[in-house]
């Protein structure tokens, strides 16, 4: 599912996976390898920011492409309160 969403987003941006790797400073074939492995951590976050979607959308946990900024703000506040 991840690779399919990645290809869809790349197509909407009219970019190849190779160009996205260059834009983000990823190694060659990093995005092609997402057919087998889902990126985590920093790479996942960079991809979400690049496309303007949530990591949940990329991972297939939601069908909405739009970032829920209110939820994001709540998550940031909650994480700051835990320290």
C-alpha positions as CSV (number, residue, x, y, z in Angstrom):
1,X,0.0,0.0,0.0
2,X,2.8,2.5,0.9
3,X,4.5,2.2,-2.6
4,X,1.2,2.7,-4.4
5,X,0.4,5.9,-2.4
6,X,3.9,7.1,-3.0
7,X,3.6,6.5,-6.8
8,X,0.2,8.3,-6.8
9,X,1.6,11.3,-4.9
10,X,4.7,11.4,-7.2
11,X,2.4,11.3,-10.2
12,X,0.3,14.2,-8.9
13,X,3.4,16.2,-8.4
14,X,4.7,15.2,-11.8
15,X,7.9,13.9,-10.4
16,X,9.7,10.6,-10.8
17,X,10.8,8.6,-7.7
18,X,14.3,9.2,-8.8
19,X,13.8,13.0,-8.8
20,X,12.1,12.8,-5.3
21,X,15.1,10.9,-4.0
22,X,17.4,13.6,-5.3
23,X,15.2,16.4,-3.9
24,X,15.2,14.8,-0.5
25,X,18.8,13.6,-0.5
26,X,17.9,9.9,-0.3
27,X,20.2,7.2,-1.7
28,X,19.4,5.8,-5.2
29,X,16.6,3.2,-5.2
30,X,15.5,4.2,-1.6
31,X,11.9,4.8,-2.8
32,X,11.9,1.8,-5.2
33,X,12.7,-0.4,-2.2
34,X,9.5,0.8,-0.4
35,X,7.9,-2.0,-2.4
36,X,9.4,-4.3,0.2
37,X,10.1,-2.1,3.2
38,X,8.2,0.8,4.6
39,X,10.5,3.7,5.6
40,X,10.5,4.8,9.2
41,X,11.5,7.8,11.2
42,X,13.2,10.6,9.4
43,X,12.6,9.3,5.9
44,X,8.9,8.8,6.5
45,X,8.6,12.3,8.0
46,X,10.5,13.9,5.1
47,X,8.2,12.2,2.6
48,X,5.1,13.3,4.4
49,X,6.4,16.9,4.5
50,X,7.5,16.8,0.9
51,X,4.0,15.8,-0.3
52,X,2.1,17.8,2.3
53,X,0.3,14.7,3.7
54,X,0.3,13.0,7.1
55,X,2.5,10.0,7.8
56,X,-0.8,8.1,8.6
57,X,-1.9,8.7,5.0
58,X,1.4,7.4,3.6
59,X,1.2,4.3,5.9
60,X,-2.4,3.6,4.8
61,X,-3.9,4.4,8.3
62,X,-6.2,7.0,6.8
63,X,-7.7,7.8,3.5
64,X,-7.5,11.6,3.8
65,X,-4.5,13.2,2.2
66,X,-4.9,16.5,4.0
67,X,-3.0,17.2,7.2
68,X,-5.2,17.6,10.2
69,X,-3.4,20.7,11.6
70,X,-5.7,20.8,14.7
71,X,-4.7,17.2,15.5
72,X,-1.1,18.0,14.8
73,X,-1.2,20.9,17.2
74,X,-2.9,18.7,19.8
75,X,-0.2,16.0,19.3
76,X,2.6,18.6,19.7
77,X,1.0,20.0,22.9
78,X,0.5,16.5,24.3
79,X,4.1,15.5,23.6
80,X,5.4,18.7,25.2
81,X,3.3,18.1,28.3
82,X,4.8,14.6,28.7
83,X,8.3,16.0,29.4
